[in-house]
Amino acid sequence: MSTDRLNKENSHNLLSNNQHRSLPIQKKMESKMQCSVSQTWGPKMPQGLDLEISHHPMTMRRVVNLIIAMERLKDGGSESMLSTGFRDESLLNIMMDSIVEEHIVFERTSSPPDQFSRTGVYPCNISDSQKKNLILVQNSMELHAVMLQGGSDNRKVLLNMSTYVHPSPTIKAKPVALCIKDTDLYLSCHQEGGEPTLHLERVEDKSSLRIITKESELLRFLFYKQDSGVNISTLMSARFPDWYISTSEYDNRPVMMCQESAQRYQTFNIQRQS
């Protein structure tokens, strides 16, 4: 027999012997592990119940679930578990009640911007509920509500209405800014003489009103447009809640701010112009 063949046969016999020897060792280790588990949990298990771990718990959460389940089985008492009314479903309920749920909490690093962002501008015609139109009185820099006669429509002013996105989408009213068309004059509301008043302010840089924060002084240019019907709306100051743009019951009187309880007209017909 050649030397190479002899070496191969010896190697094969050696490998076969090692495999046969490893089987008793593996069985001995498994028996030792089962014995160790039985000794560990045996005193805690109710009489008549045995514990068998099918695989090693790979995470700490599974270990905790296992420990809690064993404690519940121990606290449940052996009598109830060995009674005829105790079924597999009862044991499953105990195990399910022991599961530790994992909750993932996402912490917001920053809050959404508390600001109004302009989305568009369009011209519109505004008249009050009595069909009085708005005209500009140059010497006093005021808007008056006037019942115009035929042929005098050229006196009324159109307003450019800028629309904004509200930082709180749940608010139904739409933030708007109002500018007299073909001018730099914006309607604004700020306090004067102890109460909010309506003014016309010149804004040369209109881009400064593109974004307005709630803490900014520019908030005086914003009004909440609340629709109550087709083209029927109220205009409430964003800076001073419950104060509305209004007109008098008399003709050719200034447009002013008032509270909701005041005896003034506070609804307007706002029609978008093409």
C-alpha positions in Angstrom: 0.0 0.0 0.0 1.4 3.4 -0.9 2.4 5.9 1.7 -0.2 8.5 0.4 -3.1 6.1 0.6 -2.1 5.1 4.1 -2.0 8.7 5.2 -5.5 9.4 3.8 -7.0 6.4 5.5 -5.4 7.4 8.9 -6.8 10.9 8.5 -10.3 9.6 7.7 -10.3 7.3 10.7 -9.1 10.1 13.0 -11.9 12.4 11.8 -14.5 9.7 12.2 -13.3 9.0 15.8 -13.4 12.7 16.7 -17.0 13.0 15.4 -18.1 10.0 17.4 -16.4 11.4 20.5 -18.0 14.9 20.0 -21.6 13.5 20.2 -21.4 12.3 23.8 -19.7 15.6 24.7 -22.5 17.6 23.0 -25.2 15.6 24.7 -23.5 16.0 28.0 -23.3 19.8 27.6 -27.0 19.9 26.6 -27.9 17.8 29.6 -25.9 20.0 31.8 -27.6 23.1 30.5 -31.1 21.6 30.9 -30.1 20.6 34.4 -28.8 24.0 35.2 -32.0 25.7 33.9 -34.2 23.2 35.8 -32.2 23.9 39.0 -32.4 27.6 38.5 -36.2 27.8 37.8 -37.3 24.7 39.6 -37.9 26.2 43.0 -39.9 29.1 41.4 -42.2 27.1 39.2 -45.6 25.9 40.5 -45.9 22.2 41.2 -46.8 20.3 38.1 -45.3 22.9 35.7 -42.0 22.6 34.0 -40.0 25.1 32.0 -38.3 24.4 28.8 -36.3 27.1 26.9 -36.4 26.4 23.2 -33.6 28.9 22.3 -31.4 31.4 24.1 -33.0 34.9 24.5 -30.9 37.1 22.3 -31.9 40.5 23.7 -32.3 41.9 27.2 -36.0 42.6 26.6 -36.6 38.9 26.0 -34.8 38.1 29.2 -36.9 40.6 31.1 -40.1 39.1 29.5 -39.0 35.6 30.6 -38.3 36.7 34.2 -41.6 38.6 34.5 -43.5 35.6 33.1 -41.9 33.2 35.6 -42.8 35.6 38.5 -46.4 35.7 37.3 -46.6 31.9 37.1 -45.1 31.7 40.6 -47.5 34.3 42.0 -50.5 32.7 40.3 -50.3 29.7 42.6 -50.1 26.1 41.6 -53.7 25.3 42.6 -55.3 27.5 40.0 -52.9 26.3 37.3 -53.5 22.7 38.1 -57.3 23.1 38.2 -59.5 21.7 35.4 -60.5 25.2 34.4 -56.9 26.2 33.7 -56.3 25.8 29.9 -53.6 26.6 27.4 -55.4 29.9 26.7 -55.0 30.9 30.4 -51.3 30.2 30.3 -51.0 32.2 27.0 -52.8 35.2 28.6 -50.4 35.1 31.5 -47.4 35.1 29.1 -48.9 37.9 26.9 -49.6 40.1 29.9 -45.9 39.7 30.8 -44.6 41.1 27.6 -42.6 44.3 28.0 -43.6 46.7 25.2 -41.1 48.9 23.6 -42.0 52.5 23.1 -39.9 54.7 20.8 -40.1 58.4 21.7 -39.1 60.9 19.1 -37.9 64.2 20.5 -38.5 67.2 18.3 -35.3 69.2 18.2 -37.1 72.3 16.9 -40.6 73.6 16.6 -42.2 74.6 13.3 -41.6 78.2 12.3 -44.1 80.5 14.0 -44.5 82.8 11.0 -46.9 83.8 8.2 -45.6 83.2 4.7 -47.1 85.0 1.7 -48.5 82.8 -1.0 -50.0 85.1 -3.5 -51.6 88.5 -4.4 -54.7 89.3 -6.3 -56.9 92.5 -6.8 -60.3 92.6 -5.4 -63.3 95.0 -5.1 -64.6 95.6 -1.5 -68.0 97.0 -0.5 -69.8 96.8 2.8 -73.1 95.1 3.5 -74.9 98.3 2.5 -73.1 98.3 -0.8 -71.0 101.3 0.0 -67.7 101.4 -1.8 -64.3 102.5 -0.4 -62.7 105.7 -1.6 -59.4 107.3 -0.7 -59.5 110.8 0.9 -56.1 112.2 0.1 -55.9 115.1 2.5 -56.6 113.0 5.6 -55.1 109.7 4.2 -58.3 107.8 5.2 -60.6 105.3 3.6 -64.3 106.4 3.5 -67.3 104.2 2.8 -69.4 106.0 0.2 -72.6 105.2 -1.6 -71.5 106.1 -5.2 -73.9 107.3 -7.8 -73.9 106.2 -11.4 -70.9 107.4 -13.4 -68.7 107.9 -10.3 -67.3 104.3 -10.0 -63.9 105.6 -10.9 -63.7 107.1 -7.4 -63.7 103.7 -5.7 -60.4 102.0 -4.9 -59.5 98.4 -5.5 -57.4 96.6 -3.0 -54.6 94.1 -3.7 -55.1 91.2 -1.2 -52.0 89.3 -0.2 -52.8 85.8 1.1 -50.6 84.0 3.7 -50.2 80.5 5.1 -51.1 80.4 8.8 -48.6 78.7 11.1 -51.5 76.9 12.7 -53.3 75.0 9.9 -56.3 74.4 12.2 -57.3 78.0 12.0 -60.1 78.5 9.5 -59.6 82.2 9.0 -57.2 83.2 6.2 -54.5 85.8 7.0 -54.4 88.6 4.4 -52.7 92.0 3.9 -54.6 94.8 2.1 -52.9 97.4 -0.1 -54.6 100.0 -2.3 -54.0 99.0 -5.9 -51.2 100.9 -7.8 -49.9 102.4 -4.5 -47.7 101.6 -1.6 -50.4 102.2 0.9 -51.3 99.3 3.2 -54.0 99.0 5.8 -52.6 98.6 9.3 -53.9 98.3 12.8 -52.0 99.6 15.8 -52.9 101.1 19.1 -53.4 104.8 19.4 -55.2 106.7 22.2 -55.7 103.5 24.2 -57.4 101.4 21.5 -56.7 99.8 18.2 -57.1 102.1 15.2 -57.0 101.7 11.4 -54.3 103.5 9.4 -52.9 103.7 5.9 -49.1 103.2 5.9 -46.7 103.5 3.1 -44.5 100.4 2.5 -41.9 101.0 -0.1 -40.2 97.6 0.2 -43.1 95.2 -0.3 -40.8 92.2 0.0 -40.4 93.0 3.7 -44.0 91.6 4.1 -43.2 88.3 2.4 -42.7 86.6 5.8 -44.2 88.0 9.1 -43.6 86.4 12.5 -46.1 86.6 15.3 -43.7 88.7 17.4 -42.9 91.1 14.6 -44.2 94.7 14.5 -45.2 93.9 10.9 -48.1 91.9 12.4 -50.1 95.1 12.3 -50.5 94.7 8.5 -52.3 91.3 8.8 -56.0 90.7 9.1 -57.9 87.4 9.5 -60.4 87.0 6.6 -63.3 84.9 7.9 -65.8 83.8 5.3 -69.5 83.6 6.3 -71.0 83.2 2.8 -70.3 83.6 -0.9 -67.9 86.5 -1.1 -69.1 87.7 2.4 -66.3 88.0 5.0 -65.2 89.8 8.1 -61.7 91.2 8.5 -60.3 90.9 12.1 -56.9 92.4 13.2 -54.3 89.7 13.7 -52.5 91.9 16.3 -55.7 92.7 18.2 -58.2 89.8 18.3 -61.9 90.7 18.3 -61.2 94.1 16.6 -62.7 94.3 13.1 -62.6 96.6 10.1 -66.0 98.3 10.0 -68.1 101.0 8.4 -70.6 103.5 9.7 -74.3 103.4 9.1 -73.9 106.9 7.7 -72.6 107.8 4.3 -69.1 109.1 3.7 -67.7 108.2 7.1 -64.2 106.8 7.8 -63.5 103.1 7.8 -62.5 102.2 11.4 -61.7 99.4 13.7 -64.4 98.3 16.2 -65.3 95.4 18.5 -67.9 92.8 17.5 -70.4 94.3 19.9 -70.3 97.8 18.2 -73.2 99.1 16.2 -71.2 99.2 12.9 -71.2 97.1 9.7 -68.5 94.5 9.9 -69.2 92.3 6.9 -67.9 93.0 3.5 -68.5 91.8 0.0 -65.1 90.9 -1.4 -65.0 90.0 -5.1 -61.8 88.9 -6.8 -61.0 90.8 -10.0 -59.4 89.2 -13.0 
